[in-house]
Amino acid sequence: MYSTGTKVVYPTHGVGWIEAIEKKEVGDGLQPFYVVRIIGNGMTILVPTKNAQRVGLRAVIEPSEIPKVLAILQKNDLEISSNWNRRFKDNLERIRTGSVFEVALVLRKLVLLQQERSLSFGEKTMLENVRRLIVSEISHASGIDQERARALVEQATNHR
């Protein structure tokens, strides 16, 4: 159970905060919902409290976990499928888990692939989205601004 004001991460949308916990009339009566305000774009998402874990709502990582994220971004021994469709589907599934470590793995794979060949439009879009998700979470977890977090991510992904 999260409380009002808690920073959380919603898969595919990024860091937000619990703006309120409201009860809404749903089919079989009143149910509590988290009102999550996404920080990056101001979007509001209603998440039934009983489904929060199932949809992947989670707390922002601890600062002590940032080195693990950066280590994933430096990996060079990753297997990348040559089948575009399979690769895209696998990456999408990883992003939807909501795990910052899975999202970091997608970012690393796309950066490595981009170094070999040009990415499709879908993969370029995915690359920018996962980069934004990682930068945002590192920024909020560590208390540094977005630019410093972006520099950390770029430094790690440019590691060969």
Steps between C-alpha positions, in 0.01 A plus 500: 500500500636838399412828663426841351819677390699180438707490180424191293578363155225397261622270219542668160415843647774553758526677833193651656366566843189393685292815482207349691326179594136520400205265520310455174173321431584188299255223415499324838532809722759754606862417424812697596719633220843661497493825305848500345627823341783428255771760560637519145175588324237568768285205393270358767453125529246328727631171636275275710695445824430126486655480150800725562753218521348312206528804268861556611461811716808511721714730711788691340827307533734571789814704425704187582345326195618762249845337451324176399298691237816667370679163487222360281538802271868411454452133404641394166427126505128517427317274259294708256250325276544565128124463450359854526151389600618261772750757630235775517251272677763385753602860572137606545439215746807603699383863515153396615644313800576840653838378624765769464754222439298356209454850355877559532561174312273618217685832487837326483387260226360783289816710544718205394273429203508867397879484493479214247219626275227758480194431712147480368265786588336282769833412656620862492182604681545218751865601554401858587219381729716259698780757524247749643370240749850413624616863523187599689527218752871556563431871544224441755680217679822695545362852536707632208356704213398343169806630315745341745301176490501509119878550504541193724285291268682624189838430658391146588344423161800635309728265695653239269 
